[in-house]
Amino acid sequence: LDLSKNIVVIASVPGLSKKDDKKEKDKKKKSDLPHDEQIMEVICHAAECLPTELLDFDLEFSDGQPCCTVGIDHSMLSGGRQDNLLGCYGCVRALLDSSSQISRDIRMITLFDHEEIGSRSRVGGWTPTLYRTVSRIVNSLYSDIMTTPPDIDCIIARGMALSVDQAHSVHPGYSDRVCSHTVEHMNEGVVLKASARQSYSTSAGASAVVRMIGKKSGVPIQSSSKKNTVLGGGTLGPMVASTTCIRTSDIGVAMLAMHSARELVGSKDVEYLVKFCKEFLISLHDFIDDMIKLE
Protein backbone atom coordinates (compact mmCIF):
# COMPACT_ATOMS: atom_id res chain seq x y z
CA LEU A 1 0.00 0.00 0.00
CA ASP A 2 1.51 3.30 -1.14
CA LEU A 3 -0.26 6.01 0.86
CA SER A 4 0.88 8.70 -1.55
CA LYS A 5 -0.75 6.89 -4.49
CA ASN A 6 -3.49 4.64 -3.14
CA ILE A 7 -5.04 7.02 -0.58
CA VAL A 8 -5.37 10.39 -2.29
CA VAL A 9 -7.77 13.16 -1.28
CA ILE A 10 -9.98 14.09 -4.24
CA ALA A 11 -11.03 17.70 -3.72
CA SER A 12 -11.96 18.40 -7.32
CA VAL A 13 -11.85 16.90 -10.78
CA PRO A 14 -9.58 18.91 -13.12
CA GLY A 15 -11.36 20.18 -16.22
CA LEU A 16 -14.91 19.97 -14.86
CA SER A 17 -15.12 23.02 -12.62
CA LYS A 18 -13.22 25.41 -14.87
CA LYS A 19 -13.51 26.50 -18.45
CA ASP A 20 -10.54 26.27 -20.77
CA ASP A 21 -10.28 30.04 -21.10
CA LYS A 22 -9.87 30.35 -17.33
CA LYS A 23 -7.05 27.88 -16.95
CA GLU A 24 -4.37 30.43 -17.77
CA LYS A 25 -4.07 32.94 -14.96
CA ASP A 26 -2.03 36.06 -14.67
CA LYS A 27 1.39 34.83 -13.52
CA LYS A 28 1.64 37.68 -11.03
CA LYS A 29 -1.46 36.46 -9.22
CA LYS A 30 -0.26 32.90 -8.75
CA SER A 31 1.27 31.64 -5.57
CA ASP A 32 4.72 30.11 -5.45
CA LEU A 33 3.41 27.29 -3.26
CA PRO A 34 3.30 23.88 -5.01
CA HIS A 35 -0.40 23.20 -4.45
CA ASP A 36 -3.51 22.73 -6.55
CA GLU A 37 -4.69 26.02 -8.00
CA GLN A 38 -8.34 25.45 -7.16
CA ILE A 39 -7.53 24.64 -3.54
CA MET A 40 -5.41 27.79 -3.34
CA GLU A 41 -8.33 29.87 -4.62
CA VAL A 42 -10.66 28.45 -1.98
CA ILE A 43 -8.15 29.11 0.82
CA CYS A 44 -7.40 32.64 -0.37
CA HIS A 45 -11.09 33.41 -0.63
CA ALA A 46 -11.65 32.25 2.96
CA ALA A 47 -8.56 34.12 4.20
CA GLU A 48 -9.43 37.22 2.14
CA CYS A 49 -5.98 37.49 0.64
CA LEU A 50 -4.23 37.17 -2.70
CA PRO A 51 -2.36 33.99 -3.63
CA THR A 52 0.89 35.93 -3.61
CA GLU A 53 0.24 36.98 0.00
CA LEU A 54 -0.19 33.41 1.23
CA LEU A 55 3.10 32.17 2.70
CA ASP A 56 1.96 28.74 3.91
CA PHE A 57 -0.96 26.95 5.55
CA ASP A 58 -2.17 23.83 7.39
CA LEU A 59 -5.09 22.07 5.75
CA GLU A 60 -7.07 18.98 6.68
CA PHE A 61 -9.78 17.23 4.69
CA SER A 62 -12.50 15.52 6.68
CA ASP A 63 -16.06 14.31 6.36
CA GLY A 64 -18.29 17.36 6.55
CA GLN A 65 -21.45 15.46 7.47
CA PRO A 66 -22.48 15.66 11.13
CA CYS A 67 -22.65 12.63 13.41
CA CYS A 68 -25.96 10.81 13.40
CA THR A 69 -27.59 7.84 15.09
CA VAL A 70 -28.00 4.72 12.96
CA GLY A 71 -29.53 1.30 13.38
CA ILE A 72 -33.07 0.06 13.78
CA ASP A 73 -33.22 1.31 17.37
CA HIS A 74 -30.74 4.20 16.87
CA SER A 75 -28.34 2.41 19.19
CA MET A 76 -25.21 3.40 17.27
CA LEU A 77 -23.54 6.73 16.53
CA SER A 78 -21.90 7.16 13.13
CA GLY A 79 -19.47 10.00 12.53
CA GLY A 80 -15.99 11.00 11.52
CA ARG A 81 -13.00 11.34 13.87
CA GLN A 82 -14.81 9.96 16.91
CA ASP A 83 -11.36 8.61 17.64
CA ASN A 84 -10.64 10.75 19.48
CA LEU A 85 -13.15 13.59 19.48
CA LEU A 86 -15.39 11.38 21.59
CA GLY A 87 -12.67 11.07 24.23
CA CYS A 88 -12.15 14.85 24.17
CA TYR A 89 -15.88 15.45 24.55
CA GLY A 90 -16.14 13.00 27.43
CA CYS A 91 -13.30 14.67 29.33
CA VAL A 92 -14.50 18.23 28.74
CA ARG A 93 -18.07 17.36 29.67
CA ALA A 94 -16.91 15.56 32.81
CA LEU A 95 -14.75 18.51 33.90
CA LEU A 96 -17.62 20.94 33.45
CA ASP A 97 -20.11 18.68 35.22
CA SER A 98 -17.76 18.10 38.17
CA SER A 99 -16.96 21.78 38.69
CA SER A 100 -19.84 22.21 41.11
CA GLN A 101 -18.22 19.73 43.50
CA ILE A 102 -15.73 21.53 45.75
CA SER A 103 -12.39 19.76 46.03
CA ARG A 104 -8.85 20.46 47.18
CA ASP A 105 -7.54 18.34 44.33
CA ILE A 106 -6.31 19.71 41.02
CA ARG A 107 -8.64 18.53 38.28
CA MET A 108 -7.44 19.03 34.76
CA ILE A 109 -7.64 17.64 31.25
CA THR A 110 -5.11 17.90 28.45
CA LEU A 111 -6.03 17.56 24.79
CA PHE A 112 -2.95 16.83 22.68
CA ASP A 113 -2.49 17.07 18.93
CA HIS A 114 -0.78 14.61 16.58
CA GLU A 115 -1.59 11.41 18.50
CA GLU A 116 -2.18 9.46 15.30
CA ILE A 117 1.20 10.37 13.81
CA GLY A 118 3.47 9.68 16.75
CA SER A 119 2.96 12.62 19.15
CA ARG A 120 6.54 13.79 18.65
CA SER A 121 5.78 17.46 18.12
CA ARG A 122 5.73 20.66 20.14
CA VAL A 123 2.03 20.14 20.87
CA GLY A 124 2.09 16.33 21.05
CA GLY A 125 1.75 14.04 24.03
CA TRP A 126 5.37 12.85 24.02
CA THR A 127 6.57 16.11 25.55
CA PRO A 128 7.04 17.54 29.07
CA THR A 129 4.03 19.80 28.51
CA LEU A 130 1.82 18.12 31.11
CA TYR A 131 4.55 17.99 33.76
CA ARG A 132 5.44 21.64 33.23
CA THR A 133 1.79 22.71 33.31
CA VAL A 134 1.17 20.91 36.59
CA SER A 135 4.34 22.52 38.00
CA ARG A 136 3.18 26.00 37.05
CA ILE A 137 -0.28 25.42 38.51
CA VAL A 138 1.09 24.13 41.81
CA ASN A 139 3.66 26.91 42.11
CA SER A 140 1.01 29.57 41.47
CA LEU A 141 -1.31 28.08 44.10
CA TYR A 142 1.36 27.98 46.79
CA SER A 143 3.37 31.09 45.91
CA ASP A 144 1.53 33.29 48.45
CA ILE A 145 1.77 30.90 51.40
CA MET A 146 5.15 29.20 50.95
CA THR A 147 8.63 30.64 50.58
CA THR A 148 9.89 27.52 48.81
CA PRO A 149 7.92 25.75 46.09
CA PRO A 150 6.38 22.37 47.00
CA ASP A 151 7.80 19.11 45.71
CA ILE A 152 5.99 18.54 42.43
CA ASP A 153 7.03 14.89 42.27
CA CYS A 154 5.41 14.15 45.64
CA ILE A 155 2.18 15.76 44.49
CA ILE A 156 2.19 13.79 41.23
CA ALA A 157 2.88 10.59 43.19
CA ARG A 158 -0.51 11.02 44.87
CA GLY A 159 -2.30 11.56 41.59
CA MET A 160 -3.53 9.54 38.67
CA ALA A 161 -4.22 10.13 34.99
CA LEU A 162 -6.63 8.58 32.54
CA SER A 163 -5.63 8.12 28.93
CA VAL A 164 -9.03 8.31 27.25
CA ASP A 165 -8.84 6.84 23.77
CA GLN A 166 -11.10 4.44 21.94
CA ALA A 167 -10.95 0.64 21.80
CA HIS A 168 -11.66 -1.85 19.04
CA SER A 169 -15.02 -3.53 19.41
CA VAL A 170 -15.22 -7.19 18.44
CA HIS A 171 -16.16 -7.40 14.77
CA PRO A 172 -18.75 -10.10 13.97
CA GLY A 173 -16.74 -11.06 10.90
CA TYR A 174 -13.39 -11.21 12.72
CA SER A 175 -14.21 -12.56 16.16
CA ASP A 176 -11.10 -14.77 16.01
CA ARG A 177 -8.89 -11.68 16.33
CA VAL A 178 -9.68 -11.18 20.03
CA CYS A 179 -9.34 -13.25 23.18
CA SER A 180 -12.54 -15.08 24.01
CA HIS A 181 -12.41 -14.04 27.68
CA THR A 182 -11.94 -10.30 26.97
CA VAL A 183 -14.38 -9.34 24.26
CA GLU A 184 -15.35 -5.65 23.97
CA HIS A 185 -18.85 -4.82 22.77
CA MET A 186 -20.52 -1.54 21.93
CA ASN A 187 -23.11 -0.17 24.40
CA GLU A 188 -21.74 -2.32 27.23
CA GLY A 189 -19.67 0.23 29.11
CA VAL A 190 -16.17 1.66 29.39
CA VAL A 191 -13.28 -0.50 28.17
CA LEU A 192 -10.24 -0.90 30.44
CA LYS A 193 -7.17 -1.55 28.29
CA ALA A 194 -4.02 -3.36 29.41
CA SER A 195 -1.02 -4.79 27.60
CA ALA A 196 2.02 -6.80 28.63
CA ARG A 197 3.89 -4.98 25.87
CA GLN A 198 3.17 -1.68 27.69
CA SER A 199 1.43 -0.23 24.65
CA TYR A 200 -1.21 0.63 27.25
CA SER A 201 -0.23 2.05 30.63
CA THR A 202 -2.70 0.35 32.98
CA SER A 203 -1.10 -1.16 36.10
CA ALA A 204 -2.72 -3.37 38.74
CA GLY A 205 -3.28 -0.46 41.11
CA ALA A 206 -4.68 1.81 38.41
CA SER A 207 -6.92 -1.01 37.20
CA ALA A 208 -8.30 -1.47 40.71
CA VAL A 209 -9.16 2.24 40.92
CA VAL A 210 -10.93 2.16 37.54
CA ARG A 211 -13.01 -0.82 38.62
CA MET A 212 -13.93 0.75 41.98
CA ILE A 213 -14.93 4.02 40.34
CA GLY A 214 -16.93 2.09 37.76
CA LYS A 215 -18.78 0.33 40.56
CA LYS A 216 -19.41 3.60 42.40
CA SER A 217 -20.69 5.37 39.27
CA GLY A 218 -22.75 2.43 38.03
CA VAL A 219 -20.78 2.25 34.78
CA PRO A 220 -19.98 -1.27 33.48
CA ILE A 221 -16.26 -1.93 32.97
CA GLN A 222 -15.11 -4.21 30.16
CA SER A 223 -11.60 -5.65 29.91
CA SER A 224 -9.48 -5.54 26.77
CA SER A 225 -6.53 -7.80 26.03
CA LYS A 226 -5.40 -8.55 22.49
CA LYS A 227 -3.96 -11.78 21.21
CA ASN A 228 -0.18 -11.88 20.98
CA THR A 229 -0.53 -12.60 17.28
CA VAL A 230 -2.54 -9.42 16.64
CA LEU A 231 -0.75 -6.16 17.30
CA GLY A 232 -2.95 -3.28 18.42
CA GLY A 233 -2.25 0.42 18.37
CA GLY A 234 -0.82 2.54 21.14
CA THR A 235 -2.11 5.54 23.07
CA LEU A 236 -0.86 8.57 24.94
CA GLY A 237 -0.99 6.60 28.20
CA PRO A 238 2.58 5.24 28.15
CA MET A 239 3.88 8.61 26.93
CA VAL A 240 2.24 10.54 29.77
CA ALA A 241 3.32 7.94 32.31
CA SER A 242 6.95 8.00 31.16
CA THR A 243 7.26 11.79 30.94
CA THR A 244 5.54 12.57 34.27
CA CYS A 245 5.84 9.30 36.28
CA ILE A 246 2.16 9.62 37.17
CA ARG A 247 0.00 6.49 37.49
CA THR A 248 -1.98 6.12 34.32
CA SER A 249 -4.74 3.89 33.09
CA ASP A 250 -5.97 3.49 29.53
CA ILE A 251 -9.72 3.50 28.99
CA GLY A 252 -12.12 4.13 26.13
CA VAL A 253 -15.30 2.90 24.50
CA ALA A 254 -15.68 0.09 21.98
CA MET A 255 -15.67 1.17 18.34
CA LEU A 256 -15.99 -0.34 14.87
CA ALA A 257 -14.34 1.02 11.70
CA MET A 258 -11.69 2.92 13.64
CA HIS A 259 -9.77 5.44 11.51
CA SER A 260 -12.25 5.22 8.65
CA ALA A 261 -14.16 8.26 7.36
CA ARG A 262 -17.21 7.25 9.43
CA GLU A 263 -16.53 5.47 12.71
CA LEU A 264 -19.18 3.62 14.69
CA VAL A 265 -19.72 3.65 18.47
CA GLY A 266 -22.58 2.72 20.77
CA SER A 267 -24.88 5.63 21.61
CA LYS A 268 -25.16 4.53 25.23
CA ASP A 269 -21.38 4.41 25.64
CA VAL A 270 -21.14 8.19 25.23
CA GLU A 271 -23.20 8.60 28.39
CA TYR A 272 -21.18 5.89 30.12
CA LEU A 273 -17.91 7.64 29.30
CA VAL A 274 -19.01 11.04 30.59
CA LYS A 275 -20.45 9.52 33.73
CA PHE A 276 -17.29 7.54 34.48
CA CYS A 277 -14.89 10.44 33.85
CA LYS A 278 -16.96 12.74 36.04
CA GLU A 279 -16.90 10.25 38.92
CA PHE A 280 -13.15 9.82 38.44
CA LEU A 281 -12.57 13.56 38.85
CA ILE A 282 -14.81 13.76 41.91
CA SER A 283 -13.91 10.56 43.76
CA LEU A 284 -10.29 9.78 42.93
CA HIS A 285 -9.01 11.06 46.29
CA ASP A 286 -11.18 8.44 48.04
CA PHE A 287 -9.06 5.68 46.51
CA ILE A 288 -5.57 7.22 46.44
CA ASP A 289 -4.30 5.62 49.65
CA ASP A 290 -5.56 2.17 48.65
CA MET A 291 -3.95 2.56 45.22
CA ILE A 292 -0.58 3.51 46.76
CA LYS A 293 -0.69 0.47 49.03
CA LEU A 294 -1.42 -1.83 46.09
CA GLU A 295 1.59 -0.51 44.20
Secondary structure as the mmCIF struct_conf table of DSSP 4:
data_model
#
loop_
_struct_conf.conf_type_id
_struct_conf.id
_struct_conf.beg_label_comp_id
_struct_conf.beg_label_asym_id
_struct_conf.beg_label_seq_id
_struct_conf.end_label_comp_id
_struct_conf.end_label_asym_id
_struct_conf.end_label_seq_id
HELX_RH_AL_P HELX_RH_AL_P1 LEU A 3 ASN A 6
BEND BEND1 ILE A 7 ILE A 7
TURN_TY1_P TURN_TY1_P1 PRO A 14 LEU A 16
BEND BEND2 SER A 17 LYS A 18
HELX_RH_3T_P HELX_RH_3T_P1 ASP A 20 LYS A 22
BEND BEND3 LYS A 23 GLU A 24
HELX_RH_3T_P HELX_RH_3T_P2 LYS A 27 LYS A 29
BEND BEND4 LYS A 30 LYS A 30
BEND BEND5 ASP A 32 LEU A 33
BEND BEND6 HIS A 35 HIS A 35
HELX_RH_AL_P HELX_RH_AL_P2 GLU A 37 ALA A 47
TURN_TY1_P TURN_TY1_P2 GLU A 48 GLU A 48
HELX_RH_3T_P HELX_RH_3T_P3 PRO A 51 GLU A 53
BEND BEND7 GLN A 65 GLN A 65
HELX_LH_PP_P HELX_LH_PP_P1 PRO A 66 CYS A 67
STRN STRN1 CYS A 68 VAL A 70
BEND BEND8 GLY A 71 GLY A 71
TURN_TY1_P TURN_TY1_P3 ILE A 72 ASP A 73
BEND BEND9 HIS A 74 HIS A 74
STRN STRN2 MET A 76 GLY A 79
TURN_TY1_P TURN_TY1_P4 GLY A 80 ARG A 81
HELX_RH_AL_P HELX_RH_AL_P3 GLN A 82 SER A 98
TURN_TY1_P TURN_TY1_P5 SER A 99 SER A 100
BEND BEND10 GLN A 101 GLN A 101
BEND BEND11 ARG A 104 ASP A 105
BEND BEND12 ASP A 113 ASP A 113
HELX_RH_3T_P HELX_RH_3T_P4 GLU A 115 ILE A 117
TURN_TY1_P TURN_TY1_P6 GLY A 118 GLY A 118
BEND BEND13 SER A 119 SER A 119
BEND BEND14 SER A 121 SER A 121
TURN_TY1_P TURN_TY1_P7 ARG A 122 VAL A 123
BEND BEND15 GLY A 124 THR A 127
TURN_TY1_P TURN_TY1_P8 PRO A 128 PRO A 128
HELX_RH_AL_P HELX_RH_AL_P4 THR A 129 TYR A 142
TURN_TY1_P TURN_TY1_P9 SER A 143 ILE A 145
BEND BEND16 THR A 147 THR A 148
HELX_RH_AL_P HELX_RH_AL_P5 ILE A 152 ALA A 157
TURN_TY1_P TURN_TY1_P10 ARG A 158 ARG A 158
STRN STRN3 MET A 160 VAL A 164
STRN STRN4 ALA A 167 HIS A 168
HELX_LH_PP_P HELX_LH_PP_P2 SER A 169 HIS A 171
TURN_TY1_P TURN_TY1_P11 PRO A 172 GLY A 173
HELX_RH_3T_P HELX_RH_3T_P5 SER A 175 ARG A 177
STRN STRN5 VAL A 178 VAL A 178
TURN_TY1_P TURN_TY1_P12 SER A 180 HIS A 181
BEND BEND17 THR A 182 THR A 182
TURN_TY1_P TURN_TY1_P13 MET A 186 ASN A 187
BEND BEND18 GLU A 188 GLU A 188
STRN STRN6 VAL A 190 LYS A 193
TURN_TY1_P TURN_TY1_P14 ALA A 196 ARG A 197
BEND BEND19 GLN A 198 TYR A 200
HELX_RH_AL_P HELX_RH_AL_P6 ALA A 204 SER A 217
TURN_TY1_P TURN_TY1_P15 GLY A 218 GLY A 218
STRN STRN7 ILE A 221 SER A 224
STRN STRN8 LYS A 226 LYS A 226
TURN_TY1_P TURN_TY1_P16 ASN A 228 THR A 229
BEND BEND20 VAL A 230 VAL A 230
BEND BEND21 LEU A 236 LEU A 236
HELX_RH_AL_P HELX_RH_AL_P7 GLY A 237 THR A 244
STRN STRN9 ARG A 247 LEU A 256
BEND BEND22 ALA A 257 ALA A 257
TURN_TY1_P TURN_TY1_P17 MET A 258 HIS A 259
BEND BEND23 SER A 260 ARG A 262
STRN STRN10 GLU A 263 GLY A 266
HELX_RH_AL_P HELX_RH_AL_P8 SER A 267 SER A 283
HELX_RH_3T_P HELX_RH_3T_P6 LEU A 284 ASP A 286
TURN_TY1_P TURN_TY1_P18 PHE A 287 PHE A 287
HELX_RH_AL_P HELX_RH_AL_P9 ILE A 288 LEU A 294
#
